[in-house]
Amino acid sequence: MAGKLVQVTAPCGACSADVRFGERRCVACGAPVSRAVAQALDRRLEAADPAFRGMTNSVASAASVLLLIALAHIGFALFRYYVAHDPGMAAAVEGTSTRTAVLADLILAAAMVGCFLWARRAPIVALSVAMVAWLAIQSVAITIGGIMVISGWLIMIRIGILVALVRGIVAAVLARRLRARLAPPRPETLPVARARARR
């Protein structure tokens, strides 16, 4: 938002007074700002500002990628389990049928689901943790699997996942900065702001 900031408010759940971004308590009645009110502020800002709407869409897309990663690794775990219990497949596919690999896939899938849920409250941290964990697993997979793991369409999938996660983190940072700009100045910062305005 390069121009004038859109001022957005939502009614307090206790007294219906206006609540703005950055306020933890209602200035009228002192009630804590609920998560529902915070979500209402986000929805109203999305409706008023296309740029913020784009940020939230990028964050949501990145969070959805975490679920896709989880589903993929659950599929890998099922495939490895099947290979481990099929003598013909076990002979054809080297190094795939191990309990450790199945367990690692399930742990990563659970971690991705956890980060997906966490992203609702703390998208920057959740997406960052998920990206680091995913990159660590990819580096291990490339080291163990060799050239087969880094060839063909798998490279494009990995690049797409990485781009989506990075875009989500950047969008979450920009959205947080915008919310901070829309927050009213704190009382202790008012004299400083007035002094700067006089200059």
GUPA-721024 format. One record per residue (C-alpha): residue in three letters; x negated, y negated, z negated. Coordinates in steps of 0.001 Angstrom, whole numbers, plus 524288, in hexadecimal, padded with zeros to 5 digits. Layout:
BEGIN
ALAXYZ
...
This chain:
BEGIN
MET800008000080000
ALA7F8AD7F43E804AD
GLY803DA7EAB18029B
LYS80C827E77F7F735
LEU80E727F29D7ED98
VAL81C107F85F7EC9D
GLN821007F70B7DEB7
VAL827FC803707DAC1
THR82F99806267CE52
ALA837E4811437C91D
PRO841EB810F87BE0B
CYS83DAB8158A7B099
GLY8442B822447ACCE
ALA847C781CD579F73
CYS84C3480ECC7A1D7
SER84C4A80D1A7B0B9
ALA842A8801C87B029
ASP838EB8009B7BB40
VAL82C99808E47BA11
ARG820BC806727C2A5
PHE814C980E417C64D
GLY80AAA80F597BB7E
GLU8144E80D807B060
ARG8140C818D77A6D7
ARG81F228133B79EBA
CYS82AFE80B2F7A243
VAL828627FCEB79F3A
ALA836A37FB2579B2A
CYS8393680697791FD
GLY82BDE80CBE79009
ALA8301381A3F794C3
PRO8254C8226379B3C
VAL825E9822577AA08
SER82A5D82FF57ADE9
ARG82536837EA7B93C
ALA83261836417BFF0
VAL830C98276E7BFBB
ALA822DC828997C4E3
GLN827CD831237CFFE
ALA8329F827657D2CA
LEU8285E81CAA7D401
ASP820CA824E97DDB9
ARG82CFF827BA7E5B8
ARG830BC8195D7E64F
LEU822EE815967EA4C
GLU8231A8200D7F4E9
ALA82FBB81A4E7FA2A
ALA82A5580C7A7F9DF
ASP81C8380ECD7FEB4
PRO81943817AA80A5F
ALA80AD2817B7806A0
PHE80DB581D697F933
ARG816FA8272E7FF7D
GLY80BD982BAA8083F
MET8030682D4F7FC5F
THR80CD5835B87F523
ASN80F2F83DDC8015A
SER8008F8406B80295
VAL7FFE5844967F456
ALA80B9F84D8A7F615
SER8059C8538D80257
ALA7F8E0856257FB37
ALA8004085C797EFFD
SER807908650C7F9B0
VAL7FA798697E7FF31
LEU7F74186ED47F1AC
LEU8031C877B87F27A
LEU7FEEE87C4D7FFFA
ILE7F16187F747FAB4
ALA7F79E8870C7EF8E
LEU8003488EE07F8EC
ALA7F496891B0801C0
HIS7EC74897077F689
ILE7F7BF89F3D7F19E
GLY7F8448A4EA7FF5B
PHE7E9948A75E7FEFC
ALA7EB018AE317F1E5
LEU7F5E58B7067F70C
PHE7EDFA8BA2D8032A
ARG7E1FB8BDAE7FB29
TYR7EA2F8C5ED7F206
TYR7F0018CD1C7FDA4
VAL7E2838CF328038E
ALA7DD5D8D4727F69E
HIS7E7FD8DEDC7F651
ASP7E75D8E2C7804AA
PRO7DB6C8EB41807C4
GLY7DC4E8E8718164E
MET7DCE48D9B58146C
ALA7D2658D9F0809E9
ALA7C9348E08F81362
ALA7CC438D6B881E22
VAL7CB0C8CA5B815F5
GLU7BE678C8B980E80
GLY7BDC58C1F980160
THR7CC0C8BE078010C
SER7D1C58C7DE7F76C
THR7CCAF8C3AC7EA31
ARG7D3F48C0E87DDB1
THR7CBB38B4D67DB94
ALA7CFE78AEF57E89D
VAL7DE468B1CD7E5E6
LEU7DD3B8ABD27D859
ALA7D61E89FD97DDAB
ASP7E0CB89DB27E7D3
LEU7EB8F89E9F7DD9B
ILE7E465895817D43E
LEU7E27088B747DF04
ALA7F0BC88C907E302
ALA7F50088A4E7D4EF
ALA7EBBA87EA67D3E9
MET7F153878967E04D
VAL7FF4687A1C7DB4D
GLY7FB1E874077CE69
CYS7F4D1868817D572
PHE8011C866F17DDB5
LEU80957865817D174
TRP7FF1085CD87CB11
ALA7FEFF853E67D706
ARG80C8B84EFF7D358
ARG806E98483E7C763
ALA7F89D845FA7CAF1
PRO7F6D1847527D9AA
ILE7E90D841B57DA32
VAL7E36F84B147D025
ALA7EB78856D17D485
LEU7E811855767E2EC
SER7D9C3852ED7DFC4
VAL7D8D685F097D728
ALA7DFBB867287E17D
MET7D6AA8624F7EC35
VAL7CA628653E7E44F
ALA7CF5D872E57E0F4
TRP7D317875987EF08
LEU7C5F2870CD7F44A
ALA7BED98794D7EA5D
ILE7C672885467EECF
GLN7C3C4882007FD07
SER7B534880E77FAA0
VAL7B53A88E237F3DA
ALA7BD46894277FEDE
ILE7B40188EE580939
THR7A82A893DC801A8
ILE7ADE28A1788002C
GLY7B56A8A29C80CE5
GLY7AB3E89CDA815F2
ILE7AE1E897EC8239D
MET7BB7089E9282497
VAL7C0C28959A819FC
ILE7BC468890D820A8
SER7BFE488C6782E97
GLY7CB7E8894D83750
TRP7D88488423832A4
LEU7D4C9885A382447
ILE7CC2D879A1825A7
MET7D7B28718B82A90
ILE7E04F8762B81F5E
ARG7D5FA872C081554
ILE7D3D68654A81B52
GLY7E282862D581B49
ILE7E3A9866B280CFE
LEU7D81E85E298091D
VAL7DD5F8525D8109E
ALA7EADE853D980A64
LEU7E52B854A47FCAF
VAL7DC29848F17FEB4
ARG7E75A840E380463
GLY7EFD0844907F8CC
ILE7E5828405E7EEFB
VAL7E30F833707F5F7
ALA7F1BB830D37F6E4
ALA7F386833DB7E86A
VAL7E8B082A3C7E4F1
LEU7EEB281F997ED87
ALA7FC38822127E7D2
ARG7F6F5820D27DA03
ARG7F04D813FE7DD7C
LEU7FCEC80ECA7E34A
ARG8048F812677D708
ALA7FA3A80B657CEEA
ARG7FB817FF2F7D74E
LEU80A397FF487D556
ALA80905800837C693
PRO80B3D7F3F67BED6
PRO7FEEC7EE1C7B8C1
ARG7FC287F2457AAE9
PRO7FDF97E7C97A073
GLU7EF8F7E76979D01
THR7EBF07E4D27AB45
LEU7F51E7D9397AD00
PRO7EBA37CEBD7A7C7
VAL7E0FB7D4007B0B5
ALA7EA357D3BC7BC5C
ARG7EE357C5B67B948
ALA7E0027C1917B818
ARG7DCFF7C7957C54D
ALA7E8E77C0F77CB58
ARG7E41E7B38F7C6A6
ARG7D73C7B5BF7CDB2
